[in-house]
Amino acid sequence: MIKILMYGVQSHEQEIIAQWAKKHSAEVHTTADMLSEHTVAAADGFDGICIQQPIALGGPNVYAQLKSYGIRQIATRTAGYDMIDLKEAEKNGLVVTNVPAYSPYAVAELAVTQALQLVRHIPQFQKRIADNDFRWAGLLSREIRSLTVGIIGTGRIGATAAKLFKGLGATVIGFDQYPNQQLSEVLDYRHSLEDVLKEADIVSLHTPLFDSTRHMINKNTLKIMKRSAYLINIARGGLINTADLIDALETGQIAGAALDTFENEEFINKNLGDRKLDDPYLEKLIAMDQVLLTPHVGFFTETAIRNIVEGALDAVSEVLETGTSKNRVQPIS
């Protein structure tokens, strides 16, 4: 019987974990703690581990300690894997797996939801109503079918978002270093990121976070966008230079933004209560009525959660049995 430790487990995952363990005759233990230098010792005595967290695992010692415990893999219950140092994992013989396609619709639907709310000025109307102000003045909306939506990154999620926006009647354009020719009836590719930013009324980010994409949205690229344009990020917080975005929002360089991911996500899933958020950038974003924020919940649907948990645990089992997995991710050389 294989023995697995799952880090960062929340209550909505427990029943699915129990069902998987029973079906596969496995012993699965869970902890709410994230994997770090302070919690890695808990993995001693287990055959495999599974994580879900928005922050980095820590320094090289984490990977070396996992190796010393006989752990041969790290399965993340996410599509993104930038919290894992792939080179350190490889150096310590750890196979890294992700869940690349748990439910593209879950995340793509949130992008569409955010776009509709921004275009119809829902955040501003909500703030007004909270102040007993029911006026319409200054918040005339546009219709999605009259707008151009720019999709940056046309993998599974980006492609699904493109189809949904197209279904609403929008003109859809996109940029990807590896264009998907199967989307020819859905969107028209542009030659560069800048071409999309210049033309789009709504820009929706769907790319992984690599060194090459970090801060791809910055003061220079924001200047290219229309002053009436909206920016949506449901991919990775590091794609945007937050300070530059705030400046663009404060000066009216762009009309608004919707963020489901943030550069600093340590606050997510923490009940702050009366404690200070201690993130001046985030405090500024929260105060802006042209900004819509959600706490990294693009994946948070019943269908996606089941697929995520089962997919990640399947990958653990697969690596332990065969040494590899169809969902293995490799370092970029």
FIMIKE-794294 format. One line per field, with one value per residue (C-alpha): residue number from 1; residue in three letters; x, y, z negated. Coordinates in pm, 1 decimal. Each point is the difference from the previous one (the first is absolute). Last residue first. Layout:
! residues N
marvex = c(NUM,...)
setor = c(ALA,...)
xx = c(X,...)
yy = c(Y,...)
zz = c(Z,...)
END
This chain:
! residues 333
marvex = c(333,332,331,330,329,328,327,326,325,324,323,322,321,320,319,318,317,316,315,314,313,312,311,310,309,308,307,306,305,304,303,302,301,300,299,298,297,296,295,294,293,292,291,290,289,288,287,286,285,284,283,282,281,280,279,278,277,276,275,274,273,272,271,270,269,268,267,266,265,264,263,262,261,260,259,258,257,256,255,254,253,252,251,250,249,248,247,246,245,244,243,242,241,240,239,238,237,236,235,234,233,232,231,230,229,228,227,226,225,224,223,222,221,220,219,218,217,216,215,214,213,212,211,210,209,208,207,206,205,204,203,202,201,200,199,198,197,196,195,194,193,192,191,190,189,188,187,186,185,184,183,182,181,180,179,178,177,176,175,174,173,172,171,170,169,168,167,166,165,164,163,162,161,160,159,158,157,156,155,154,153,152,151,150,149,148,147,146,145,144,143,142,141,140,139,138,137,136,135,134,133,132,131,130,129,128,127,126,125,124,123,122,121,120,119,118,117,116,115,114,113,112,111,110,109,108,107,106,105,104,103,102,101,100,99,98,97,96,95,94,93,92,91,90,89,88,87,86,85,84,83,82,81,80,79,78,77,76,75,74,73,72,71,70,69,68,67,66,65,64,63,62,61,60,59,58,57,56,55,54,53,52,51,50,49,48,47,46,45,44,43,42,41,40,39,38,37,36,35,34,33,32,31,30,29,28,27,26,25,24,23,22,21,20,19,18,17,16,15,14,13,12,11,10,9,8,7,6,5,4,3,2,1)
setor = c(SER,ILE,PRO,GLN,VAL,ARG,ASN,LYS,SER,THR,GLY,THR,GLU,LEU,VAL,GLU,SER,VAL,ALA,ASP,LEU,ALA,GLY,GLU,VAL,ILE,ASN,ARG,ILE,ALA,THR,GLU,THR,PHE,PHE,GLY,VAL,HIS,PRO,THR,LEU,LEU,VAL,GLN,ASP,MET,ALA,ILE,LEU,LYS,GLU,LEU,TYR,PRO,ASP,ASP,LEU,LYS,ARG,ASP,GLY,LEU,ASN,LYS,ASN,ILE,PHE,GLU,GLU,ASN,GLU,PHE,THR,ASP,LEU,ALA,ALA,GLY,ALA,ILE,GLN,GLY,THR,GLU,LEU,ALA,ASP,ILE,LEU,ASP,ALA,THR,ASN,ILE,LEU,GLY,GLY,ARG,ALA,ILE,ASN,ILE,LEU,TYR,ALA,SER,ARG,LYS,MET,ILE,LYS,LEU,THR,ASN,LYS,ASN,ILE,MET,HIS,ARG,THR,SER,ASP,PHE,LEU,PRO,THR,HIS,LEU,SER,VAL,ILE,ASP,ALA,GLU,LYS,LEU,VAL,ASP,GLU,LEU,SER,HIS,ARG,TYR,ASP,LEU,VAL,GLU,SER,LEU,GLN,GLN,ASN,PRO,TYR,GLN,ASP,PHE,GLY,ILE,VAL,THR,ALA,GLY,LEU,GLY,LYS,PHE,LEU,LYS,ALA,ALA,THR,ALA,GLY,ILE,ARG,GLY,THR,GLY,ILE,ILE,GLY,VAL,THR,LEU,SER,ARG,ILE,GLU,ARG,SER,LEU,LEU,GLY,ALA,TRP,ARG,PHE,ASP,ASN,ASP,ALA,ILE,ARG,LYS,GLN,PHE,GLN,PRO,ILE,HIS,ARG,VAL,LEU,GLN,LEU,ALA,GLN,THR,VAL,ALA,LEU,GLU,ALA,VAL,ALA,TYR,PRO,SER,TYR,ALA,PRO,VAL,ASN,THR,VAL,VAL,LEU,GLY,ASN,LYS,GLU,ALA,GLU,LYS,LEU,ASP,ILE,MET,ASP,TYR,GLY,ALA,THR,ARG,THR,ALA,ILE,GLN,ARG,ILE,GLY,TYR,SER,LYS,LEU,GLN,ALA,TYR,VAL,ASN,PRO,GLY,GLY,LEU,ALA,ILE,PRO,GLN,GLN,ILE,CYS,ILE,GLY,ASP,PHE,GLY,ASP,ALA,ALA,ALA,VAL,THR,HIS,GLU,SER,LEU,MET,ASP,ALA,THR,THR,HIS,VAL,GLU,ALA,SER,HIS,LYS,LYS,ALA,TRP,GLN,ALA,ILE,ILE,GLU,GLN,GLU,HIS,SER,GLN,VAL,GLY,TYR,MET,LEU,ILE,LYS,ILE,MET)
xx = c(1706.3,-362.3,-34.3,-240.7,-360.1,-141.1,-370.9,33.2,183.9,339.6,170.5,-250.7,-182.0,92.9,-33.5,-347.3,-121.9,103.4,-153.6,-330.5,6.9,34.2,-271.3,-242.1,42.8,-10.6,-283.4,-215.8,82.4,-70.9,-345.7,-109.2,130.6,292.2,253.8,-29.3,-0.9,328.8,-137.3,-226.9,58.3,-189.3,158.0,-177.6,-113.7,356.9,47.6,75.5,276.9,164.0,-10.7,152.1,294.5,45.1,21.9,-2.7,-351.7,-24.7,-151.1,-360.3,-118.9,278.1,-159.0,270.8,-103.3,190.0,223.2,321.3,-101.7,256.2,15.5,-376.8,-255.5,-373.7,43.2,-251.4,115.8,-125.1,-11.9,364.3,245.1,-242.4,278.3,-92.5,-58.1,329.6,186.1,-162.2,99.9,360.6,21.8,-154.7,246.4,-222.8,80.1,106.9,-360.6,-51.7,-298.3,-331.5,115.0,-246.2,89.4,-262.3,27.6,-140.3,345.4,99.8,303.7,351.0,83.7,-64.7,277.2,260.2,-112.7,-13.5,-198.6,257.6,103.4,119.5,-59.6,357.4,95.9,-298.3,-354.9,-250.4,-221.3,-373.2,-28.2,-322.9,19.6,-332.7,-38.7,273.0,191.5,322.4,32.9,-38.8,268.8,229.2,-21.7,125.1,-87.9,-376.7,-215.2,-360.5,-250.7,-275.5,-5.9,378.9,7.3,115.5,314.3,123.7,277.6,326.1,152.5,-353.8,-191.4,-370.8,-294.5,-368.6,-280.4,-276.6,-335.5,-65.4,98.8,332.6,61.7,-71.0,218.1,290.7,-32.4,22.5,311.0,160.7,-75.3,133.1,294.8,-53.8,225.5,-86.8,-364.5,-99.1,-371.6,-133.0,-326.1,-343.0,-129.3,101.9,-241.8,116.7,-106.7,-88.8,139.1,40.0,-337.7,-208.6,-115.7,-106.2,214.1,-91.5,373.7,1.2,-187.6,289.7,254.9,-207.8,-44.2,376.0,77.5,-276.7,133.1,-171.8,333.2,171.2,-270.1,-13.1,376.6,12.6,-264.5,179.7,328.1,-184.9,-146.2,351.2,116.1,-278.1,-25.7,359.4,-89.4,272.5,219.7,366.2,4.0,366.7,288.3,355.4,233.4,254.9,350.6,171.0,152.4,-334.5,-181.3,266.8,-37.6,-378.0,-8.5,-366.9,-232.0,-1.2,-208.7,-319.0,-274.9,-65.2,-23.5,376.9,158.3,355.0,196.1,257.5,-24.9,257.3,21.7,343.8,-148.2,-263.5,275.8,201.1,-304.2,-85.5,365.8,13.7,-201.3,-370.7,-309.7,-99.9,-342.7,-341.0,-50.5,-133.2,217.4,11.6,257.4,117.9,121.0,-34.1,222.8,148.1,-238.8,-69.0,362.8,-88.3,-206.1,238.2,209.8,-324.8,-298.2,-329.9,-180.1,-364.4,111.1,-120.4,77.6,-77.9,31.7,-78.1,-240.4,-59.1,-377.1,19.5,271.4,-188.6,-322.6,183.1,171.5,-333.1,-154.2,292.1,31.8,-263.8,161.6,333.1,328.2,321.8,226.2,-100.8,202.7,-18.1,48.9,-12.8,-145.5)
yy = c(2472.5,4.2,-247.7,-286.1,-61.8,-352.6,-32.7,-321.4,-136.8,-144.5,-257.8,-272.8,-94.0,290.3,243.1,-128.1,2.7,361.8,89.4,-164.6,204.6,321.5,-91.4,-111.0,320.6,231.1,-178.3,8.7,366.1,89.7,-151.3,155.1,343.0,199.4,7.2,373.4,59.7,186.5,239.7,223.4,368.1,244.0,340.0,313.0,79.2,28.9,-48.4,-371.8,78.7,245.5,-250.7,-260.8,224.5,96.7,-364.3,-29.4,-144.9,124.7,-246.1,50.3,-315.3,-126.6,-338.3,-135.5,-185.3,253.1,243.2,-160.8,84.2,268.0,58.6,-37.3,-222.7,41.2,352.9,211.8,331.8,343.9,285.6,11.1,292.5,168.3,136.3,-209.7,-312.5,28.3,68.5,-301.5,-215.6,120.5,-85.6,-340.9,-103.1,-258.6,-356.1,-68.8,-40.3,-313.9,-93.9,167.1,343.5,235.3,343.1,249.6,253.5,354.6,162.3,-232.8,-215.6,88.6,187.3,-320.6,-168.8,253.7,30.2,-377.4,-301.8,-261.4,26.1,-361.6,-153.6,-92.4,-103.1,-234.1,39.8,-189.3,195.0,70.5,379.3,169.8,339.3,178.6,288.2,-151.8,169.4,135.3,-280.3,-261.6,151.6,41.8,-368.8,-74.0,-134.0,1.6,-309.9,14.6,-176.8,-261.0,-142.5,-35.1,-159.3,-339.4,174.0,34.4,259.4,-85.6,326.6,103.7,316.1,46.6,171.4,-39.3,217.5,-34.9,-161.9,-170.3,-333.5,153.8,87.0,-361.3,-139.2,226.2,-98.5,-366.2,66.8,189.8,-282.8,-280.6,194.2,325.2,242.1,368.9,26.7,343.6,80.9,250.5,168.5,65.4,-347.3,57.5,291.0,336.0,166.4,356.0,52.2,377.5,63.8,-307.1,119.2,-237.5,140.7,-161.4,-21.5,-378.4,74.9,210.4,-269.2,-263.1,225.7,52.7,-371.9,-79.5,237.9,-191.9,-51.3,-99.0,-246.1,-157.7,-39.9,-155.9,-256.9,-78.2,-56.2,-207.1,-217.7,-65.9,-128.1,-254.1,-75.6,-120.5,-271.4,-220.0,29.4,36.1,-175.3,20.4,-241.2,37.0,-301.2,39.9,-134.1,262.1,192.4,-23.8,164.5,269.5,70.4,3.3,257.7,-37.8,296.8,54.7,-315.5,119.9,-250.6,-61.7,-290.0,-31.4,-343.8,-17.3,-318.4,-251.7,25.6,-224.8,213.3,128.5,110.5,206.6,153.4,99.1,161.9,201.6,92.0,169.7,298.6,44.2,-162.2,317.9,152.2,-60.7,-340.1,-344.3,-298.8,-379.1,-229.5,-356.2,-311.5,136.8,-62.4,348.8,242.7,181.9,115.1,238.4,221.7,280.0,-2.0,35.6,-199.5,164.2,-93.7,-109.0,-358.9,-322.3,-371.3,-242.7,-376.5,-174.1,-277.7,174.8,41.9,67.3,263.7,169.3,19.3,139.1,264.4,100.5,37.8,208.4,248.1,252.8,12.6,132.3,-181.2,199.9,-305.2,-354.7,-288.3,-330.1,-360.0,-277.5,-333.4)
zz = c(2065.0,-113.1,-284.9,71.2,-98.8,-40.6,73.9,201.0,-300.8,-93.0,-218.7,85.0,-321.9,-227.8,290.2,91.5,-359.2,-47.7,337.7,-93.5,-321.0,200.8,246.5,-273.1,-197.2,301.9,178.8,-313.0,-59.5,364.0,8.5,-328.7,97.1,-141.0,282.3,60.8,-375.3,-43.3,-263.8,215.3,79.1,225.7,58.0,123.3,-356.2,-124.9,-374.7,34.1,248.7,-239.1,-285.6,229.7,76.3,-364.5,-113.2,-379.1,-15.4,-356.8,-246.4,-106.3,172.6,224.6,64.9,226.2,316.0,214.2,-189.8,126.7,354.5,83.4,374.9,18.2,168.2,56.7,128.8,189.4,140.5,92.0,249.1,108.1,-8.0,-237.8,-220.6,-304.6,207.9,187.1,-325.7,-160.9,296.4,-18.6,-369.2,67.5,269.9,162.4,110.3,-358.0,-110.9,206.2,219.3,-81.7,111.0,169.1,139.8,117.6,281.8,23.9,-19.4,282.8,-69.6,118.6,-320.4,-194.8,198.0,-112.8,-361.8,-37.2,117.9,98.5,-364.4,-0.9,343.2,97.9,-352.4,14.6,-127.3,213.6,242.1,-13.8,-22.1,114.7,172.6,54.8,247.6,215.6,283.7,-151.4,-253.4,273.1,222.9,-301.4,-82.0,348.4,344.2,-44.7,13.5,115.4,-219.3,0.8,352.9,9.5,-344.8,129.6,123.8,-356.8,3.6,-180.6,-117.9,-88.0,77.6,40.9,163.1,-73.9,138.5,-254.9,74.9,-331.6,154.4,100.7,-364.6,-96.1,278.2,-93.3,-365.4,99.1,207.9,-287.7,-240.4,219.0,139.6,183.3,-186.8,6.4,106.5,128.8,-1.0,252.4,-92.5,153.3,-84.5,-362.0,-31.5,-130.5,-321.9,-104.7,-349.6,-22.9,-159.7,-83.5,-344.1,-277.5,-281.3,-331.8,-87.9,50.0,322.0,124.5,-78.9,175.9,303.9,21.3,-24.7,256.2,264.2,284.6,179.4,-323.5,-102.5,344.1,11.9,-347.0,89.6,327.5,-183.8,-261.7,275.6,131.8,-338.4,-51.3,372.7,19.8,-250.8,-148.6,306.7,-96.0,-336.8,-96.8,-40.7,-127.6,-9.0,-280.1,57.6,-215.9,290.0,180.3,-289.9,-27.1,372.3,-20.2,-279.8,-93.3,-61.7,377.2,44.3,165.2,79.3,-367.8,-244.5,-5.7,-6.2,-132.6,65.6,-117.0,-379.4,-169.6,-312.4,105.7,331.6,-177.6,-211.1,307.2,158.6,-310.2,-58.1,341.1,-126.7,-59.4,145.0,181.2,-59.4,159.8,-159.8,82.7,-77.9,42.6,-155.7,51.3,-177.9,-352.3,-302.2,-14.2,168.6,-329.5,3.7,286.3,-228.6,-106.5,317.5,189.8,124.7,-86.8,-318.7,14.3,-44.9,156.1,-22.1,282.0,-43.4,327.5,96.6,334.7,-31.6,-372.6,39.2,284.3,-202.2,-302.7,213.6,156.3,-345.8,-127.7,284.8,-110.6,-345.2,119.4,58.1,17.9,-7.6,94.4,-142.5,186.3,-117.5,257.3,-104.8)
END
